[in-house]
């Protein structure tokens, strides 16, 4: 443990200060939109512990976390990262989150602080953040409804197995509005993309999956073009993140007009000696 450990950032619940944090994130976190989305709804969801760092009186970092769950972190310098890590990873390791998401620039300051807290990084990966502002051509698909739920539950089981996650969507809530886009072939759903949230400037998409029997045929591209074109009717841009070694997906998104806007970092954590976390918390984006 460092002998010059920074003071922990205090919990933030004041609506005016939370609104200030959302505005700061809109200007500083094009790569890591999960933090902004969580802080936007923090007033109505007390499960999230929101921390704001002001090491010199100016807002310099924001953190949102849940014990045993997710942790979103954004900051503009190492001092703010130190304050937020001290707050979120206390001596009582039972309160630690299991997964952290930050921008690529924060990764450089975060990893040394994790080591100081004796946090074990069980798995980590880097992602590209990409943005599209112009509707792609060739879109095809439709919005899913309640009758699609059995097929979507099968999709989610296949997606979780393939991606090593345990995401459990609330399908009843999702299927009441246009959130899940699907592409059918011969009366069967063969591709799925989800609208995962909105921020000040973006609609976000994720959960992209194509049935293994239909891959390399452009099905995912046609459905992605459909959902992007639909969302651009109401939002100025569409945002997604993709593993930086997934060259096929990156090439597809570039062909649809997406451009890189930065990098994102994810890591799965546990205290030293605790072993790997049993589940992957459901992503916000």
N, C-alpha and C positions, 0 to 999 in steps of 0.2 A: 504494500500500500504506500502511496506517495505520502511524504511528510508534509507536503504543501497542498493537501487536498482542498479544492475550492468549496465555498459554502454552497449548500443545496438551494436551488431555486424554489420559491414558495409556490404552493397550490394557488391557481387562479380561477375565480368564479365570478368576478365582477363583469356584468354584461358589457360595459363600455370598454374594459380592457380586453375582453375576449374579441370584441369587434375590431379593436386595434390590432390584435394578433392575426386575425383573418386577413386584414388589409396588408400587414407586413408579409404574410406568407404568399399572398397573391403577387407581390412584387419580387419575392426572393426564392420561390420554390417551384419553378417550372418543371423540374425533374420529379419532385416528390410531392404529388398532390394529395396523398393520403392524409398528411398532417392538416392541411387546410380543410378537407372534408370533415374530419373528425371534430376539429375545433368549431366549425360552423354549427354542428348539432350538439355541442357540449352542454348548452344551456338546458336542453331537454333530456339529456342522457347522463345522469350522475355517475355511471359506471366508469367514465373516463376521468383519469387524473390529469388535468392540464397544468403544465408548468411553463412559466415565462421567465426568461433570463434577461436581466438588465444590469450587467456588471458595472457599467459606468453611467447609469441612469437612462440609457437608450436601449430600446428593445433590440436584442441581439440573437435571440433564439427562442424556439417554441417546442414543447414536447407534449405528447398525448399518449397515455399508456393505461393498460389494465393489468392487474396481477395475474400471471399465468397466461396472458394473452398477447396482444400486439403492443408495439411501441413505435410511434412515429416521431421523428426527430428532425428538426431543421435549425441551422444556426449559421451565423456569418463569421465565426471565429472560434479558436480553440478554448478561449476562456468561457464562452457561453456553453460549449459542449461539456466542459468540465463541471459546471454548475448543474446542468441538467442530468448528467450521468450520476452525480452524487445524490440527486433527488430521487431518481428512478431506480437505482440499484443500491438500496440501503443495506445495512449490516444484516437485516432480517431477509435472507434470500428467498423466503417463502413468498415474498411480495414481488419478486422479479417478474417481468414479462418474459415470454418465451421467444419472441421474434421482434427484431428491430428493422425498421425501414428508414433510410436516410438518403440524401442526395450523394452523388459521387464525391463532391468536395468535402462533405462532412465525414465520409469514411476515413479520410487521412487523420482527422483529429479524434475520431471515435475509437478506433481500434486500440490505440495505446491506453485509453481510459478503461476500456473493457478489461484489458490485461491487468491493470492496477486493481480492479475490483475482483480479480480472480474469476472472471467470467469465462466459461468455455464456449468457444464458437464451434458448434457441432457441424454446421453447414453454412456456407455463404455463397452468394453469387452476385454478379454485376449485371445490370440491365441497361438498355438504351431507352431513353424517353423520346417519343416521337409524336409529332403534331401534324395534322392535316387541316388545311383551311379552304380547300377547293373540292367540291363534290366529284368523286371519281366516276368514270363511265362504267357501264356494264353491270350495275347493281341488280341483284335479284334476291328476293326473299319476302318474308312477311313477319308480322309481330305475333308471337305465341299467345294463345289463350288458354283458358282453364282445361279444355279438352286435351291439350298437349302435355298435361302434367305427367302421366305415366312415362311417356317417351323422354321427357326432360329429366325425370328421376333416374332413368337408365343412363342417359347422357352424363349426369353428374357422377354416378358411380364409376363410369369408365374414365371420366376426366380425373377424378380423385386418385384412382389407381395409377393412371399414367403419370400424373404430376406429383405423386406422393404427398397429397394434401387430404384434409378432412372437411372440406367446405360443405356446409349444410344449409343451402338457401331456404328462405321462407317463401316457398313457391306460391302459397295462397296470396301473399302480399305482392309478389313480383308480377303475377299474372293478371292483376287487376288493372294494370296500366302498360303502355308500350315500353317495355324494358328488355325483354328477351327476343332477339331476332332469330328466326330459323329458316333453313332452306330445305325443301322437300324434294325427293326424287322417288318416283313410283309410289307415292303415298306414304313415304317414310322419311322422318327427319334425319338428314345426313350431315348437317352442320349447324352450329349454334354460336352466337356471339351475344354478350350481355352488355347493356348500358350499366355501368357500375357506379355512377355518381356525377355530380356537377360541382364545379368550383366557380369562382368569380368570372373566369375567362374561358373555361373549357367544359365540354362534356367528355366523360371518360368511358372507355370500353375495355373489356377484358373477358376472361373465361372462354377464349376462342377455342373451338374444338371441331374437328371433322372426323367422321366415322372412318376407321382405318381402311375400309374397303373403298372409300371414295377419295382417298388422298392422291395428290399429284394430278388432279383433274380440274383445278381451278375453282372448286366449290367454295372453299373458305374465302377466296378472293372476291367472288361474286357476292357472297353474303356480307362481307366486310364493307364492300362498296355500297351495298344497300343501307346498312345501318349508319355509315358515315354520312351518306347523302341525306338521310332522314334527319339526323341530328344537326347537320349544318343549316337546316331550315330554321332552327331556333337558337343555335349557339354559334359563336364566331369561329370556334375551332374544336377539333376532336383530338384527344390525347390518349396514348396507350404506352405501356412499358413492355419490353420484350427482352428475354435473355440475350446478352451480347454475343453469345456463341451460336445462336439460332439463325444461321445465315439464310436459310430458306425463308423463314418468316420475315426477316428484315428486308430481303429482296422483294417479297410480296408487298410489304407495306410501302416501300419506296416506289414500286410500280403504281400504287394507288395514290401517290402524291404526298405521302408522309415524309417529313424531314426530321432529322435528329435535333433535339433541343437540349440534350445533356445526358447525364448518367444517374442511375439510381443504384442503391446498395441494399441488400437484404442479408440478414444473418439470423441464425437460430441459436439461442443462447441457453445455457444452464449454469448454475453455480458449480464450482470445482467439486468433484466427487459425486455429483447428482446424476450423472449419466445424461443420455440424450432425452429431450423433451418427448412426451408420448404422442403429441399431436402437433399439427401445423395450424395455428389459428387462422380463421377465415379472413381473407384479405379485405381491406376496405375498398381497394381499387380493383 
